[in-house]
């Protein structure tokens, strides 16, 4: 019988991602990840965005450096995740998402 993985195993495996996320402001990072995840061409990458959101939410608020998270930072984070950890997502991303041509409304803090 195989070993069960717990949350600390996942956190250790993705320490490099956690350290990158900690450099930035929580709100900026959260919003950029939500915007990127909601784009129709990123639907098949839901597993990656779920992981990134889980890692983001696991960080204590005092651990963030509060640097502004820009589009280029988001791209770098996603590219780094693909380069170093893309192999973990192959089986869960093996599908073709449905067409989504309509805009998706997104509300944050009541706006």
Buried (B, 14 or more C-beta within 10 A) or exposed (E): EEEEEEEEEBBEEBEEBBEBBBBBBBEBBBBBBEBBBBEBEBBBBBBBBEBBBEBBEBBEEEEBEEEEBEEEBBEEBBEEBEEEBEEBBEEEBEEEEEEEEEEEEEEEEEE
